[in-house]
Amino acid sequence: MSQIVTFYSYKGGVGRSMALANIAVLLARRHLRVLVVDWDLEAPGLERYFTYFTIEPQGDGLLNMFTDRAAGRTVDYRDYLWSVADEEFQMSFLPSGKDVDTDYSVKLEQFEWDGFFQDGGGDFVESLRARWLEDYDVVLIDSRTGLSDTGGICTIQMPDIVVAMFTANHQSLYGVRDVLRLVQGARQSLAYDRMQLAVVPLASRFGVRTEFRESQEWLDRFTEALSEFYRDWLPTWIDRRQVVEHLKIPQVDFFGFGENGSSISVQ
């Protein structure tokens, strides 16, 4: 069964894009049909993580697709895609469009999301979702941080699963919790039929050399703050604290130096 998965964080700097890129490559190497979407339109650059591989910039990207649709043109998402591949895999990539459009910033500033949705934009997004579920096994969406119009598309209308990433600080942890509460409430009033949204909390940049007592206190804090999100997918007999402890990305200083092949699963 195909699924759309959005990677979301309330604050930046959690390693969201790198985590998504790694998972995309791993899934593609298992011969799944994978689509990666850079929906962080205000701060794009997901393609930087794929420079180790062969990238074929073919289409004009996500923003141009929406701009063309808003102008009344007939749109086929496949015309806006890129290809990422090596000897072992191939996957589709829908970039923001910044690298191939010198007017990108102007188009982004002038694009009116309210007008887009008033003119049937919601139905267009819904048809896009249906096509992606038909054409791919997994769609991975890199969402903008914080609260935004595009973030609402990525976290409410599009996904089956939201991977909620956060670090060990109060802004990141409680910010992502509060936003995902709003998302689940908005999901219930969505105009389109949906299954219950599954939220998978994922702690990242968790210090492997952190003083043991402090690290255990933070893991307890994670469990308490995000406990409600495990109800929809985790069996009741499984200890949530153990899941929190195992489902985390450690801090590795080396991977903070640039977006290059060493930070992607190339082995």
C-alpha positions as CSV (number, residue, x, y, z in Angstrom):
1,M,0.0,0.0,0.0
2,S,1.5,3.4,-1.1
3,Q,2.0,6.1,1.5
4,I,2.9,9.7,1.7
5,V,5.2,10.7,4.5
6,T,6.0,14.3,5.5
7,F,9.1,15.1,7.5
8,Y,8.3,18.1,9.7
9,S,10.1,20.1,12.5
10,Y,9.0,23.1,14.4
11,K,12.5,24.5,14.5
12,G,15.3,24.3,11.9
13,G,18.6,22.6,12.4
14,V,17.3,19.2,13.4
15,G,18.7,17.3,10.4
16,R,15.3,16.8,8.8
17,S,16.5,17.1,5.2
18,M,19.5,14.8,5.7
19,A,17.3,12.2,7.4
20,L,14.8,12.3,4.6
21,A,17.5,12.0,1.9
22,N,19.0,9.0,3.6
23,I,15.7,7.2,3.9
24,A,14.8,8.0,0.3
25,V,18.1,6.3,-0.9
26,L,17.6,3.3,1.3
27,L,14.1,2.7,0.1
28,A,15.0,3.2,-3.5
29,R,17.8,0.7,-3.2
30,R,15.1,-1.8,-2.0
31,H,13.6,-1.3,-5.5
32,L,10.6,0.7,-4.2
33,R,9.2,3.5,-6.4
34,V,10.2,6.6,-4.5
35,L,9.3,10.3,-5.1
36,V,11.1,13.0,-3.0
37,V,9.5,16.4,-2.8
38,D,11.2,19.6,-1.6
39,W,8.2,21.5,-0.3
40,D,10.4,23.8,1.9
41,L,9.8,26.6,-0.7
42,E,11.2,29.4,1.5
43,A,14.5,27.6,2.2
44,P,15.0,25.0,-0.5
45,G,18.1,22.9,-1.2
46,L,17.3,19.3,-0.7
47,E,19.0,18.4,-4.0
48,R,22.4,19.3,-2.3
49,Y,22.2,16.0,-0.5
50,F,22.1,14.0,-3.8
51,T,25.2,15.4,-5.4
52,Y,27.0,12.1,-4.8
53,F,24.6,10.6,-7.4
54,T,23.7,11.4,-11.0
55,I,21.1,14.2,-11.1
56,E,19.3,15.0,-14.2
57,P,17.6,18.4,-13.9
58,Q,14.7,18.0,-16.3
59,G,11.6,19.9,-15.1
60,D,11.1,23.3,-13.6
61,G,10.1,22.2,-10.1
62,L,7.3,22.5,-7.6
63,L,6.8,26.3,-7.4
64,N,6.5,26.6,-11.2
65,M,4.0,23.7,-11.2
66,F,1.8,25.7,-8.8
67,T,2.4,28.9,-10.7
68,D,1.3,27.3,-14.0
69,R,-1.8,25.8,-12.4
70,A,-2.8,29.1,-10.9
71,A,-2.4,30.7,-14.3
72,G,-5.0,28.2,-15.7
73,R,-2.5,26.0,-17.6
74,T,-3.0,22.2,-17.8
75,V,-0.4,20.6,-15.4
76,D,1.2,17.2,-15.3
77,Y,3.5,16.9,-12.3
78,R,5.8,14.5,-14.3
79,D,6.8,17.5,-16.5
80,Y,8.4,19.2,-13.4
81,L,10.4,16.3,-12.1
82,W,14.2,15.6,-11.9
83,S,15.8,12.2,-11.8
84,V,18.3,10.9,-9.2
85,A,20.2,7.7,-9.8
86,D,23.3,5.5,-9.6
87,E,24.1,1.9,-10.6
88,E,21.8,0.5,-7.9
89,F,18.7,2.7,-8.0
90,Q,16.6,5.4,-9.6
91,M,14.1,7.7,-7.9
92,S,12.0,10.8,-8.9
93,F,12.7,14.2,-7.3
94,L,10.4,17.2,-7.4
95,P,12.7,20.1,-6.4
96,S,11.5,23.6,-5.3
97,G,12.6,25.0,-8.7
98,K,15.0,27.5,-7.4
99,D,18.1,26.2,-9.1
100,V,16.5,26.4,-12.6
101,D,14.5,29.6,-12.3
102,T,16.2,33.0,-12.0
103,D,12.8,34.6,-11.0
104,Y,12.2,32.0,-8.2
105,S,12.2,34.5,-5.3
106,V,9.8,36.9,-7.1
107,K,7.4,34.1,-8.0
108,L,7.4,32.8,-4.5
109,E,6.8,36.3,-3.0
110,Q,3.9,37.0,-5.5
111,F,2.2,33.6,-5.3
112,E,-1.1,34.0,-3.4
113,W,-2.0,30.8,-1.7
114,D,-5.4,32.1,-0.5
115,G,-6.4,32.9,-4.1
116,F,-5.0,29.5,-5.3
117,F,-7.3,27.6,-2.9
118,Q,-10.3,29.8,-3.6
119,D,-9.9,28.9,-7.2
120,G,-9.9,25.1,-6.7
121,G,-6.4,24.6,-5.5
122,G,-7.5,22.2,-2.8
123,D,-8.9,19.9,-5.5
124,F,-5.7,20.2,-7.5
125,V,-3.6,19.2,-4.4
126,E,-6.0,16.3,-3.9
127,S,-5.7,15.1,-7.5
128,L,-1.9,15.4,-7.1
129,R,-2.0,13.2,-4.0
130,A,-4.1,10.6,-5.8
131,R,-1.6,10.5,-8.7
132,W,1.4,10.2,-6.4
133,L,-0.2,7.3,-4.5
134,E,-0.9,5.6,-7.8
135,D,2.5,6.1,-9.3
136,Y,4.8,5.5,-6.3
137,D,5.2,3.2,-3.4
138,V,6.5,5.9,-1.1
139,V,6.4,9.7,-1.4
140,L,8.7,11.7,1.0
141,I,7.9,15.4,1.5
142,D,10.3,17.8,3.1
143,S,8.1,20.4,4.8
144,R,8.9,23.9,5.9
145,T,9.4,24.5,9.6
146,G,7.0,26.4,11.9
147,L,3.5,27.5,10.7
148,S,2.8,28.4,7.1
149,D,0.2,27.9,4.3
150,T,2.5,25.4,2.5
151,G,3.2,23.6,5.8
152,G,-0.5,23.0,6.2
153,I,-0.6,21.3,2.8
154,C,2.3,19.1,3.8
155,T,1.1,18.2,7.3
156,I,-2.7,18.2,7.0
157,Q,-3.9,17.4,3.5
158,M,-1.1,15.4,1.9
159,P,0.4,12.9,4.3
160,D,-0.6,9.5,5.7
161,I,2.3,9.8,8.2
162,V,4.1,12.8,9.7
163,V,7.6,12.2,11.0
164,A,7.9,14.9,13.7
165,M,11.5,15.7,14.3
166,F,12.9,17.6,17.3
167,T,16.0,18.1,19.4
168,A,16.5,18.2,23.1
169,N,15.4,21.7,23.8
170,H,12.0,23.0,25.0
171,Q,11.3,25.2,21.9
172,S,11.8,22.3,19.5
173,L,10.0,19.6,21.6
174,Y,7.0,21.5,22.7
175,G,6.7,23.5,19.5
176,V,6.4,20.3,17.4
177,R,4.0,18.8,19.9
178,D,1.7,21.9,19.8
179,V,1.7,22.1,16.0
180,L,0.9,18.4,15.6
181,R,-2.0,18.8,18.0
182,L,-3.3,21.6,15.7
183,V,-2.7,19.4,12.7
184,Q,-4.6,16.5,14.0
185,G,-7.5,18.8,14.9
186,A,-7.5,20.3,11.4
187,R,-7.3,16.9,9.9
188,Q,-10.6,15.9,11.4
189,S,-12.3,18.8,9.7
190,L,-10.6,18.3,6.3
191,A,-13.0,18.4,3.4
192,Y,-11.6,15.2,2.0
193,D,-11.9,11.6,3.3
194,R,-8.8,10.5,5.2
195,M,-7.6,7.8,7.6
196,Q,-6.3,8.9,11.0
197,L,-3.0,10.7,10.6
198,A,-0.1,8.8,12.2
199,V,2.5,10.9,13.9
200,V,5.9,9.3,14.5
201,P,8.1,11.4,16.9
202,L,11.8,11.3,16.0
203,A,14.4,12.8,18.3
204,S,17.5,13.9,16.4
205,R,20.9,15.3,17.1
206,F,20.8,13.5,20.5
207,G,24.2,13.7,22.1
208,V,25.9,10.3,22.4
209,R,28.3,11.7,24.8
210,T,25.8,13.6,26.9
211,E,26.0,13.1,30.7
212,F,23.9,9.9,31.3
213,R,21.6,11.3,34.0
214,E,20.7,14.4,31.9
215,S,20.1,12.3,28.7
216,Q,17.7,10.0,30.7
217,E,15.8,13.0,32.0
218,W,15.4,14.2,28.4
219,L,14.2,10.8,27.2
220,D,11.6,10.9,30.0
221,R,10.6,14.4,29.0
222,F,10.2,13.2,25.3
223,T,8.0,10.3,26.4
224,E,5.7,12.5,28.6
225,A,5.4,15.3,26.1
226,L,4.6,13.1,23.0
227,S,2.9,10.1,24.6
228,E,-0.4,10.9,22.9
229,F,1.0,10.4,19.4
230,Y,1.8,6.8,19.9
231,R,-1.8,5.7,20.6
232,D,-2.7,5.4,16.9
233,W,0.1,3.1,15.8
234,L,1.9,1.6,18.8
235,P,0.4,-1.5,20.6
236,T,-0.5,-0.7,24.2
237,W,1.8,-3.5,25.5
238,I,4.9,-1.8,24.2
239,D,6.7,0.5,26.5
240,R,6.7,4.0,24.9
241,R,9.8,5.0,26.8
242,Q,11.8,2.1,25.1
243,V,10.5,3.2,21.7
244,V,11.6,6.8,22.4
245,E,15.1,5.6,23.4
246,H,15.6,3.4,20.3
247,L,14.0,5.7,17.8
248,K,16.4,8.6,17.7
249,I,19.2,10.0,15.6
250,P,22.5,10.6,17.4
251,Q,24.6,13.7,17.1
252,V,27.5,13.0,14.8
253,D,29.6,16.2,14.4
254,F,31.2,15.1,11.0
255,F,27.8,15.1,9.3
256,G,27.4,18.8,10.1
257,F,30.1,19.8,7.6
258,G,28.3,20.3,4.2
259,E,25.8,18.3,2.2
260,N,27.9,15.6,0.5
261,G,27.9,12.0,-0.3
262,S,29.5,11.1,3.1
263,S,26.2,12.1,4.8
264,I,24.1,9.9,2.6
265,S,23.8,6.1,2.7
266,V,26.3,5.4,0.0
267,Q,27.5,2.0,1.3
